[in-house]
């Protein structure tokens, strides 16, 4: 039996675990946990994660390169008035600390061994969407059993997360 759970890190209290202010950069981090209670490993090599908004927009999880590019605020190549290119330091280079944080946080598991759990963050570009979570779903496909057969897809409704009682209550 395989179980998947998702926990959006959209609240300030939760987001404090990161040095990067993901919401200001237009990303929604979602903590993904996949547990395999079976006796055979589950392959995640072909795992595809999509954030589906209430308007049915499908947003794939961002890659490391997508995150680096956004955080570095890299825009188009600048032009020089000189006819020869002048070597310059790349604009918007990320600090080693930020790169390490992204690499450590991101969900990168390729398999879930029997009776174990894998977890990590998926980052979705929700810039331009004022309230991305109400009515949204996380859709996971590409999980395969030891024989290579694709398992059922997972659809996790984020509406239940929003309706959950807070610790303050």
Residue pairs with C-beta under 8 A, 6 or more apart in sequence:
1 36
1 37
1 38
2 34
2 35
2 36
2 37
2 38
2 42
2 112
2 143
2 151
3 34
3 35
3 37
4 32
4 33
4 34
4 35
4 140
4 154
4 156
5 32
5 33
5 35
5 156
6 30
6 31
6 32
6 33
6 138
6 156
6 158
6 161
7 30
7 31
7 33
7 161
8 28
8 29
8 30
8 31
8 133
8 158
8 161
9 15
9 17
9 18
9 22
9 28
9 29
9 30
9 31
9 121
10 23
10 28
10 133
15 21
15 22
15 23
15 29
18 29
18 101
18 105
19 97
19 98
19 101
20 71
20 98
20 101
20 102
22 28
22 29
22 123
25 70
25 71
25 127
26 70
26 125
26 126
26 127
26 128
27 62
27 67
27 70
27 123
27 124
27 125
27 126
27 127
28 51
28 123
28 124
28 126
28 132
28 133
29 105
29 121
29 122
29 123
30 51
30 121
30 122
30 123
30 124
30 138
31 119
31 120
31 121
32 49
32 107
32 119
32 120
32 121
32 122
32 138
32 140
33 117
33 118
33 119
34 42
34 44
34 109
34 112
34 117
34 118
34 119
34 143
35 112
35 116
35 117
36 42
36 112
36 113
36 114
36 115
36 116
36 117
37 115
38 114
38 115
39 114
39 115
40 114
40 145
40 146
41 111
41 112
41 113
41 114
41 146
42 111
42 112
42 143
42 144
42 145
42 146
42 151
43 110
43 111
43 143
43 144
43 145
43 146
43 148
44 109
44 110
44 111
44 112
44 118
44 142
44 143
45 110
45 111
45 142
45 144
46 141
46 142
46 143
46 144
46 150
47 140
47 141
47 142
47 143
48 60
48 140
48 141
48 142
49 60
49 61
49 107
49 122
49 138
49 139
49 140
50 58
50 59
50 60
50 61
50 138
50 139
51 58
51 59
51 60
51 61
51 124
51 126
51 132
51 136
51 137
51 138
51 139
52 58
52 59
52 136
52 137
52 138
52 139
53 59
53 129
53 132
53 135
53 136
54 134
54 135
54 136
57 129
58 139
59 124
59 125
59 126
60 124
61 107
61 122
61 123
61 124
62 70
62 122
62 123
62 124
62 125
64 102
64 103
64 106
66 123
66 125
67 102
67 106
67 123
68 94
68 99
68 102
70 125
71 94
71 98
72 91
72 92
72 93
72 94
73 92
74 91
74 92
78 91
80 86
105 120
105 121
106 120
106 121
106 122
106 123
107 118
107 119
107 120
107 121
107 122
108 120
109 118
109 119
109 120
111 118
112 118
122 138
124 132
126 132
133 158
133 159
133 161
133 162
134 158
134 159
134 162
135 159
136 157
136 158
136 159
137 155
137 156
137 157
137 158
138 154
138 155
138 156
138 158
139 153
139 154
139 155
139 156
140 153
140 154
140 155
140 156
141 150
141 153
141 154
142 150
143 150
143 151
143 154
144 150
144 151
145 151
